[in-house]
Amino acid sequence: MQNETQKAFLILNSIFVGSLVIASVLASKIITVFGLVVPAGVLAYCVTFVVTDVISELWGREKANSVVLGGFVALVFSLLLVRLAVVWTPAPFWPHDPAFRTVLDSTSRIIVASFCAYLLSQYHDVWAFHLLRRLTGGKHLWLRNNLSTAVSQLIDTVVFITIAFYRVMPIAPLILGQWVIKLVIAILDTPVVYAVVWLLKACRWAPESSALPSPSTR
């Protein structure tokens, strides 16, 4: 079952990196959700916290931190590619370069903001998740998932919005709106975390050390 375990980890890692990178691109658009203003990348970015919680639960802190580091490398590489695409001379018949620059120039600043917010929030999420796991004796996954994510999302939101949109947009409503939406998503994704953990264990795609928990540990 080692191959299946490795494939499961690689799939989760791919979902993490893909969601992280596309969130930085989508964040250049501001949307409204039930009257709250948030960057459009909020849902994609929340997926990354689901993935790190699942990996932390099944593969442990070291693997989760390696995924976070890989995501950071992907962000740096994405920024280089974005800057190259922006400065590259467009074809003479292509009239959309000003619009392209408008979107991707703001994306560059957003990716830089993501660097700072990402490292602080993701490493905090992994650290807090395992701290709570020790304190709860490995029980109450729902508590570890929600509490570690809630604080990490606050750190991420304040740092990201401040760097990405300071003097461009009013940051206070953006911070409030994004954090509230992230908290709602974090609560709603708890069954998803449970389902993915259970599925990987039931299919024996999780590491052998991750035995299926008894109902009392949930």
Stockholm file with secondary structure:
# STOCKHOLM 1.0

chainA/1-218         MQNETQKAFLILNSIFVGSLVIASVLASKIITVFGLVVPAGVLAYCVTFVVTDVISELWGREKANSVVLGGFVALVFSLLLVRLAVVWTPAPFWPHDPAFRTVLDSTSRIIVASFCAYLLSQYHDVWAFHLLRRLTGGKHLWLRNNLSTAVSQLIDTVVFITIAFYRVMPIAPLILGQWVIKLVIAILDTPVVYAVVWLLKACRWAPESSALPSPSTR
#=GR chainA/1-218 SS CHHHHHHHHHHHHHHHHHHHHHHHHHTTSEEEETTEEEETTHHHHHHHHHHHHHHHHHHCHHHHHHHHHHHHHHHHHHHHHHHHHHHSCCCTTCCCHHHHHHHHHHHHHHHHHHHHHHHHHHHHHHHHHHHHHHHTTTCCHHHHHHHHHHHHHHHHHHHHHHHHHTTTSCHHHHHHHHHHHHHHHHHHTHHHHHHHHHHHHHTTCSCTTCCCCCGGGC
#=GC SS_cons         CHHHHHHHHHHHHHHHHHHHHHHHHHTTSEEEETTEEEETTHHHHHHHHHHHHHHHHHHCHHHHHHHHHHHHHHHHHHHHHHHHHHHSCCCTTCCCHHHHHHHHHHHHHHHHHHHHHHHHHHHHHHHHHHHHHHHTTTCCHHHHHHHHHHHHHHHHHHHHHHHHHTTTSCHHHHHHHHHHHHHHHHHHTHHHHHHHHHHHHHTTCSCTTCCCCCGGGC
//
